[in-house]
């Protein structure tokens, strides 16, 4: 799971929890819930990987509705990283299934 977590992170600034097969729109009534323990581990891993590369970030995990489940601000992260982390995660989880991307870089390539 850790390789999936790391692959889904764009410099650890945001993290979204989406179901596998994010290329297909969710079916009506479909819900995916990430356990809190996994969400915390994902945010911690994102921050750890980014700090190892000298990126000072905030990691945000959002649910399928785009509501923050976990927000962790890493050491040395500046105040603006929280808002940008949330916005990136929200964009991926709300638009990603519709347009077939699972990272914020996919959105930027689309635009």
C-alpha positions in Angstrom: 0.0 0.0 0.0 2.9 2.4 0.7 3.9 2.4 -3.0 0.4 3.3 -3.9 0.4 6.1 -1.3 3.6 7.5 -2.6 2.5 7.2 -6.2 -0.7 9.1 -5.5 1.2 12.0 -3.9 2.4 15.0 -5.8 5.4 16.1 -3.7 3.3 15.2 -0.7 1.3 18.4 -0.9 -2.0 16.6 -1.3 -3.3 13.1 -1.0 -6.6 11.9 -2.1 -8.2 8.6 -1.2 -9.9 7.2 -4.2 -11.0 3.7 -5.1 -8.9 1.6 -7.4 -9.9 2.0 -11.0 -10.2 5.8 -10.6 -10.3 5.9 -14.5 -14.0 4.9 -14.4 -16.7 7.2 -12.8 -18.1 5.8 -9.6 -21.3 3.8 -9.9 -24.4 5.3 -8.4 -24.5 4.6 -4.7 -20.8 3.6 -4.7 -18.8 4.6 -1.6 -15.3 4.0 -0.6 -14.2 4.7 2.9 -10.6 4.8 4.0 -10.0 3.7 7.6 -8.7 6.5 9.8 -5.5 4.5 10.6 -4.7 4.2 6.9 -5.4 7.9 6.3 -3.1 8.9 9.1 -0.4 6.6 7.8 -0.8 8.0 4.3 -0.4 11.6 5.5 2.6 10.7 7.6 4.3 8.8 4.7 3.6 11.7 2.4 5.3 14.2 4.8 8.2 11.8 5.4 8.9 11.3 1.7 8.7 15.0 1.0 10.9 16.0 3.9 13.5 13.5 2.7 13.5 15.5 -0.5 13.6 18.8 1.4 10.0 19.8 0.6 8.1 21.2 3.5 4.5 20.3 3.1 1.1 19.8 4.5 -0.6 16.5 3.6 -4.4 16.4 3.3 -6.5 13.3 2.9 -10.0 13.9 1.7 -13.0 11.5 1.4 -15.0 10.9 -1.8 -17.1 14.1 -1.1 -13.9 16.2 -0.8 -14.2 16.6 2.9 -10.9 16.6 4.8 -10.4 13.4 6.8 -6.8 14.1 7.9 -4.7 17.2 7.7 -1.1 17.1 8.9 1.3 20.0 8.7 4.9 18.9 8.5 7.8 20.6 10.3 8.9 23.8 8.5 5.8 23.8 6.3 4.6 27.4 5.7 1.1 28.6 6.3 0.0 28.5 2.6 0.7 24.8 2.2 -2.5 23.9 4.1 -4.9 25.6 1.7 -3.0 24.5 -1.4 -2.9 20.9 -0.1 -6.7 20.9 0.4 -7.4 22.5 -3.0 -5.2 19.9 -4.8 -6.8 17.0 -3.0 -10.3 18.3 -3.5 -9.7 18.8 -7.2 -8.4 15.3 -7.7 -11.2 13.6 -5.7 -14.0 15.6 -7.3 -12.8 15.9 -10.9 -10.4 13.0 -11.2 -13.0 10.2 -11.7 -14.8 12.3 -14.3 -11.7 13.1 -16.4 -9.5 10.1 -15.6 -6.7 11.4 -13.4 -5.5 10.5 -9.9 -2.9 13.2 -9.2 -3.1 17.0 -9.4 -0.5 16.8 -12.2 -3.1 15.0 -14.3 -5.4 18.0 -13.9 -2.7 20.4 -14.9 -1.9 18.3 -18.0 -5.6 18.2 -18.9 -5.9 22.0 -18.6 
